[in-house]
Amino acid sequence: MASPSPFGAHRARHRFGQHWLVDPGVLRRIVEAAALTADDQVLEVGPGRGVLTEALLASPAAAVTAVELDRDLVEGLRQRFGAEPRLTLLSGDILTLPLPPPGLGGLTKVVANIPYNITGPLLERLLGRLDRPVTPPWSRLVLLVQQEVGERIRAAAGSSAYSALSVRLQLLGHCQAICPVPARAFQPPPRVRSEVIAIDPFPPERRLPPEEAGALERLLRRAFAARRKMLRNSLAGLAPEDTLAPLAEAVGVSLRARPQELSPPQWVALATSLNRANLLGGPAPQRDG
């Protein structure tokens, strides 16, 4: 007779974005992509019923810290893994808990099947912003995300998926697709396509200088708030066009271009040029694409 599940009759809760990963092949690809060693201490976000947690504990990783918001699942996880000394289970919201958690310094990698409804703020929590990058950076993040998000992160300039998120993430680290994940790999199946991605944050020496990064953040917000407009229109509030045009042309950028047409290095060059002319010190629109 099978022993009862520690999770009882618990069902996936829509408000928590819960979809249980049940495909062993995808689990294997996630753990392989993390390239875990005995020196790694892993942060897992949203362990759910512990399928990925079990795979992580079967790896060489020195320790796993799992953060779960659903208190009912936390109790089940404690029953399932209570005897595992390498696991630290925290009950709470990953968006508000201190990182690293008190007494748990030394975390090196993030491996998670993240709730899709918090993807944006969680990426910012784990990577930071151009002007406030997470320090020290993680050595690697392996995340199961909505495929649309992965495509936006990796999108090249000129692509319909290219956005301010693309520029920021490509300047904060290197992102690669690991594998697509069909809906049937989950229970219950989500209504969107998914994929596993790996992000390797850049070391501090590859980051933008703080002043330059702040200027770029302000410029991206302003430009992508009107992503379909030419730069000559979206940046008009900064200075007259006869002032802006020479500064843009000096770094190889045309004001007739639209935001999605500029590569990350071009955005850096344009922000640097405009900032040196003291044109990016003021507030900018708070919505971006």
N, C-alpha and C positions, 0 to 999 in steps of 0.2 A: 504493500500500500504506500503510495507516494505521500511524503510529508507535506503538510500545508505550506502554502507560500507565505513568506513573511510579510507580503504586501496585501494579503487577504483579497478582498473584492475591489481593491482600488482600481479605478479606471482613469485613463488619460484625461487630463483637465485642459479644456481649450484655453482658459484664461492664463494658464502657465505655458502654453505653446508646447504641450507634451506629445511627443511621438516617439515611441520606443524603437530603437534600432535593433533589428532582429536578424540581420544578414551577417553570418560569420565571415564571409569574404570581405565585406566592407570593414568590419572590425579589424581584420588582419591588416588591411591596407592602411588604416588609421595608425595602428601601432607601429607598423613598419615605417611609415612616413615620419613618425616622431623620432626615430633612430635613438631610442632610449638607451642609456648606459648606467652603470652603477653610480655615476656622479650626478645623475639627474634627480631632481625633486619636482614632481609634476603637480600642476593645478588642473583639476577637472571641474568644469562648470556644468551643473545640472546632471548629476549622475543618474537620476531617474531610478530605475530598478537595479542598477549596478552592473549591466552587461559590459559596458566599456570599462567600468571600474575593475571588474574581474580580470579583463584582458590586460589592463595596466599593471595590476598586481602580479600577473604572470610574467611580466617583462623584467629586465634587470634593474629597473628604476629603484633608487634608494628609498623613496617614499612617495605617497600620493596624498594630496589634500583635495577633498571633494566638497564643493559648496552646493547645497540643495535648498531651494526656497520652500518646497512643499513639505510641511512638517509631518504629514502622514508618511511620505516616502522616507523621510529621515529616520523614523522609527523602524521601518522595514529594513533600511540599509544597516542600521545598528544591529538588528537581529542577524542579518545575513553575514556581515563582516566584523562582528564584534570582537572576534578573536584575532583579527589581523593587526599586528603591531605596526605595520608600515602604512596604515591608513589613518588619516585624521579626517573626521567627518564634521563639517560645520553647517549649522542650520542658519540660513539667512539669505539676503539678497546680494548677489555678486556686485551689483551696481552701487551698493552703499557700504558694504563691508570694507574695512581697511585692507589694502594690499601693499606688501604682504601682510597676512593676518599676524597679530601679536604673537611672538614666540615662534613664528614659522618662517623666519628668514631663510634665504638660500633656495627658494623656488626658482627653477631654471626654465621650465617649458610649460606650455598650456596645451592640453589635449582635451577636446570637448565636442559633444554633439549639442550645440548651443540652441536655446529657444530662439526661433526666428524673429519673434516680436521684440527682442532686445538686441538684435545684431548690431545696429548702428551705435548705440551708446556703449555696448560692450567692447566693440572694436576701439572706440576712443578710450575706454577705461584701460584696455590692455596695451595700446600703442601710444596713446596720448595724441597731441596735436603737433603740428609743425613747430609751433612756438612753445609748446610744453610737452615734449616727448617723455615717455616713461623712462625713468633712469633708476637703476641700470636696465637696459633692454633685456627682454626675454631672449634666449638663444634660439627658440623656435616656437611657433604656434601652429598647431594642426587642428583645424576647425571644420566641422560639418555644417555647411551653410546653405542657404537658398542659392540655387545656381545663378540666378540673376545677380545676386550680390557679388559672387565670385567673378562673374563676367565684367561687372562694373569696375571692380578693383583692378583687374588685369587689362582693361580696355586700352587700346591705342588711340592717340589723337586722331580725330576724324571719324571714329566709330560712333554709332548712335548710343552706345552704352557708356561712352566717355563722359565723365562728370568731375565735379570738384573732389568727390571721394577718390576717383582714379588718380588725380594729381597728388593728393595728400598721401595716400597709401603707397604710391610708387616712389615718393620721396622719403618715406619712413622705413621702407623695407622692400624686400624682393618677395613677390607672391607667385606661386605656381599652382596649377590644378593637379591634384593627385588622381582623382577618379570621379566619374559621374555616379550618382546614387539614385536608383529608380524608386518610385513611390512604394513599390512592393517590399522594399527593404525595411519599411517601418510598420509598426502596428500602433495606432491606426495609420493608414497611408495619408500623407499630406496631399494637398491639392496643388502643390508646386514641385518643380524639379529641384533636385539637391545635388551637391557635390562636396567632396573633401578638398580643402585647400591647405597649403602650408605657407606660412609667412615667416621669413627670416628678417627680423628688424635689423636695420643698419647699426653698426657700432657708433659711439659718440663722435669719432673723428670724421664720419661721413655725413653728419647732420649739418643742417644749415645754421649759420650763426644766428643767435636769438633775435637780433634786430631785423635781419633779413627775413627770418621765418615769420615774425610778426607782421611785417609788411606784406608778405605773400598771403597769409591768412586773410588779411583785410581785403586784398585785391581779389582773391578767389570768391569771397562772399559777395562782393559788389558785382563782379562779372557774371557769375553763375546764377545770381538772382534774376538775371535777364539773359538766359543762355541762348535764346534765339536771336538776340540783337547783336549787331556788330559792336566791336569794342568802342568805336567812335561814339556810339550812343550810350552804352552802359557805363562808360568811364567819363562821360561829359561833365558830371558834377565835380570832377577833380580839378579840371583846368580847361581853358579854351583848347580847341582842337589844334590850333597852330602852336600851342605849347606841348601838347601831348604827342603829336605826330613825330617830331624830330627825336624825342626820347625813345619812342617805340621803334622807329626806323633804325636808330643807332644799334639796337640789339637784334635787328632782323625781324621785327614784328610789324605787321600792317594793322592799322586801326580798322580796316575793312574786314578783318578776320572775326569769326565768332568764337566764343570761349572754347568750344569743343575741338577747335582746329589747332590749338597751341599745345605742344608737347610739354611735359613737366620741366625740362631745362629751359624752354622758352618762357614759361611762366616765372621761373626763378629770375631769369635775365630781365624780364619786363618789370617785375616787382623791385628788383635792385635799382634799375634805372629810374623808376618813378620815385622810389624812396629817397634816393640821393638828391632828387629835386624837391624833397620835402612835400610830396603830394599825397602820401599815404598815411598821414598821421591822424586823420579824423575818423569818426565812426563810419561804419558801412552797413548796408542792409544785412539782416540776420538770417535770411533764407538763401539756401544754395541748392544746386542740383546734383 
